[in-house]
Amino acid sequence: MSSHLLPFTATPPPQIPSKASPLAQHTLSQRTHIPSHIYKHPAAILLELCTSPKELNQIIPQIIKNGLYNETLFQTKLISLFCKYGNLTEASRVFEPIEDKFDALYHTMLKGYAKSSSLDSALSFFSRMKHDSVRPVVYNFTYLLKLCGDNSDLKRGKEIHGSVITSGFSWNLFAMTGIVNMYAKCRQINDAYNMFDRMTERDLVCWNTIISGYAQNGLAKVALMLVLRMSEEGHRPDSITIVSILPAVADIGLLRIGMAVHGYVLRAGFEPLVNVSTALVDMYSKCGSVRIARVIFDGMDHRTVVSWNSMIDGYVQSGDAEGAMLIFQKMLDEGVQPTNVTVMGALHACADLGDLERGKFVHKLVDQLKLDSDVSVMNSLISMYSKCKSVDIAANIFKNLQNKTLVSWNAMILGYAQNGCVNEALNAFCEMHSQNIKPDSFTMVSVIPALAELSIPRQAKWIHGLVIRRFLDKNVFVMTALVDMYAKCGTIHTARKLFDMMNERHVITWNAMIDGYGTHGLGKTAVELFKEMKKGTIKPNDITFLCALSACSHSGLVEEGLCYFDSMKKDHGIEPTMDHYGAMVDLLGRAGRLNQAWDFIQKMPIKPGITVYGAMLGACKIHKNVDLGEKAAFEIFKLNPDDGGYHVLLANIYATASMWDKLAKVRTIMEKSGLQKTPGWSLVEIGNEVHSFFSGTTSHPQSKKIYDYLETLVDEIRAAGYVPDTNSIHDVEDDVKVQLLNTHSEKLAIAFGLLNTSTGTPIHIRKNLRVCGDCHNATKYISLVTRREIIVRDMHRFHHFKDGVCSCGDYW
């Protein structure tokens, strides 16, 4: 075979080690005839019976002691065993000093390199074989083809394919099966099929290879069709076929076909095979039948760690994280050592449960198993700690992580975003960008919601541009995130334009758009869009109904909301959750139907939670109902006595009703318990820089200018009819109350925005609390006298102020 056929870029051929073993040092330069007594020597018998590297190390001294080191039989067997156990260094020490090497030794060494070394090293040794005029055998190529496939190295796989042809093996069944496998693993399934289709002879192994190739390339239906064709051509599926096809069935969720395959397994007697039973467990789990998967799992006489992993993952994917942890604990109790896959499944379960204690236990297990160098495991730890509200620990793991992958960055960015650390999420994204790490769709879906929380239109446009430049604007999840972001940045019309442009819409896309209309006070438009959705093929889910109910609540569409709530279970089979009940109380309460809202709570089929009573308390604050407000507050304090916000809400109800004794009692409870009101803040972006304001702050560089301008502005709006609402402030003189009102964070942010933008420019404000009644009224007058549009996003909704009117119609 000519050397130009394999233009490999490879390392030089292995050379004789600088220090040879005692065995290699005594190798004779010339082979002699092997006497028959050599075959019967105890050392030869021990080599034949050798089953581990430890046993081999115990036999070698006997070989040297008995002077058998120069016997070809022992050299051959030692090279074979060293290669088998992955010790290529020792294999080379025996191989290299042999002067008259016969071809079989080369073939054994190549097999060792293909099994235990890199593709470069294996190809380098293969090049040496050519140089030494060793005639290749078909298995040389099958080893190399498998290695190319495992490394997804299509270029060199094609080179080996060419050598198969020039060496005269293109007719060989084993070689062609290896070629089919290589192309399939290199994601060239069409080329794999073309090779398969040209074969004049096909055995069961060849059929299994192409079936597995289609299944692993995500073409499950084609894989299933090939099984039928294989049967028609007289090849009965074996256990390997079953193990190949069951993942394909699971990927497309065809439970009926999976059950048919299970029936075949029973008839063929394959069920006792652990790999088949494990594949069945995996298939049933992924098809949503975890109960059947568990029955099969419990019935297995023998389980491998893969079996345990499949069952744990099945529970996790089905949403039963507690079931996953119980299986994980059972696995530990039975003494089965977990793998990286096991701990990742357990960490996923802990994350879903928000169980920090058990998550830390798994973390200790990671350290004990020395899996802390596995970047995938560390990524799972980052995600687990983030979801368990310990983002500081996650950040520390991320900081110390070597060889960060894109998944690592995505996990950290998402972790920050999920924990409300918006600036940290954006900083991590910028750092990732500066390191020239290209974001993918998962990155964008993580960082876009963080930008949405800031509600800054300029940055929204920047990230949208990046999405387009990265060619991610066809991804339904990325586009849905953009729709949601634009809605939360106050540009609901841009959100709708993107929504209308999308060729594909997921249920979450509809949810984002419906919710966007709702938070902007466009309840009727939200209802119309919901009706349009129900006419199509995408079915509403529980979140869709929550968005629709919220939209009705924000716009006072009580009858529509009641209708949707009744329709949830009756027409769509969706059981209402605590959030749905809370939305209904909010709907009725905002509309002033407080007694009806309270009756609704009393008749709930589940025990009301804070969400429900909190909505009731908020409605009582709006409508000044002390009696029901007290009842709701006392229920809240039973459930969570440490939330200062609800204490403040009750205190405000008492203050509005001039019930000073009860107000004093609430304050005393708060002081003794160390409870405080959440400080209010507002954000405004000017000149690509975000400025934050707290009530009464004087730390801003333009503070004096802001307060001077605000004083003038208040005089102007008073002249236009504004009257300060001081009902929420007490225990101070009236003139001090007015001064305190004028230092609210949103007023400071609005004044700063007006001072630093040109006439006609809209002002976008982001506030962390509900807009108070006085600021809402004042902002209407400010929009009138300054002729500016002012868009305020508070913790619940948007307020678009223009020409003295708010989009909410004073219903919020």
HELIX and SHEET records of a PDB file:
HELIX    1   1 SER A    3  LEU A    5  5                                   3    
HELIX    2   2 PRO A   22  GLN A   25  1                                   4    
HELIX    3   3 SER A   36  TYR A   39  1                                   4    
HELIX    4   4 PRO A   42  LEU A   49  1                                   8    
HELIX    5   5 PRO A   53  LYS A   65  1                                  13    
HELIX    6   6 THR A   72  LYS A   84  1                                  13    
HELIX    7   7 LEU A   88  PHE A   95  1                                   8    
HELIX    8   8 ASP A  103  SER A  116  1                                  14    
HELIX    9   9 LEU A  119  HIS A  131  1                                  13    
HELIX   10  10 VAL A  138  ASP A  150  1                                  13    
HELIX   11  11 LEU A  154  THR A  166  1                                  13    
HELIX   12  12 LEU A  173  LYS A  185  1                                  13    
HELIX   13  13 ILE A  189  ARG A  198  1                                  10    
HELIX   14  14 LEU A  204  GLN A  216  1                                  13    
HELIX   15  15 ALA A  220  GLU A  232  1                                  13    
HELIX   16  16 SER A  239  ILE A  252  1                                  14    
HELIX   17  17 LEU A  255  ALA A  268  1                                  14    
HELIX   18  18 VAL A  274  LYS A  286  1                                  13    
HELIX   19  19 VAL A  290  ASP A  298  1                                   9    
HELIX   20  20 VAL A  305  GLN A  317  1                                  13    
HELIX   21  21 ALA A  321  ASP A  333  1                                  13    
HELIX   22  22 ASN A  340  LEU A  353  1                                  14    
HELIX   23  23 LEU A  356  GLN A  368  1                                  13    
HELIX   24  24 VAL A  375  LYS A  387  1                                  13    
HELIX   25  25 VAL A  391  ASN A  400  1                                  10    
HELIX   26  26 LEU A  406  GLN A  418  1                                  13    
HELIX   27  27 VAL A  422  SER A  434  1                                  13    
HELIX   28  28 SER A  441  LEU A  454  1                                  14    
HELIX   29  29 PRO A  457  ARG A  469  1                                  13    
HELIX   30  30 VAL A  476  LYS A  488  1                                  13    
HELIX   31  31 ILE A  492  MET A  501  1                                  10    
HELIX   32  32 VAL A  507  THR A  519  1                                  13    
HELIX   33  33 GLY A  523  LYS A  535  1                                  13    
HELIX   34  34 ASP A  542  SER A  555  1                                  14    
HELIX   35  35 VAL A  558  HIS A  572  1                                  15    
HELIX   36  36 MET A  578  ARG A  590  1                                  13    
HELIX   37  37 LEU A  594  GLN A  602  1                                   9    
HELIX   38  38 ILE A  610  HIS A  623  1                                  14    
HELIX   39  39 VAL A  626  LEU A  639  1                                  14    
HELIX   40  40 GLY A  644  THR A  656  1                                  13    
HELIX   41  41 TRP A  660  SER A  673  1                                  14    
HELIX   42  42 SER A  703  ALA A  719  1                                  17    
HELIX   43  43 ASP A  734  LEU A  741  1                                   8    
HELIX   44  44 SER A  745  LEU A  755  1                                  11    
HELIX   45  45 GLY A  773  THR A  786  1                                  14    
SHEET    1   A 6 GLU A 689  PHE A 694  0                                        
SHEET    2   A 6 TRP A 681  ILE A 686 -1                                        
SHEET    3   A 6 ILE A 763  LYS A 767 -1                                        
SHEET    4   A 6 ILE A 790  ARG A 793  1                                        
SHEET    5   A 6 PHE A 798  LYS A 802 -1                                        
SHEET    6   A 6 VAL A 805  CYS A 806 -1                                        
END                                                                             
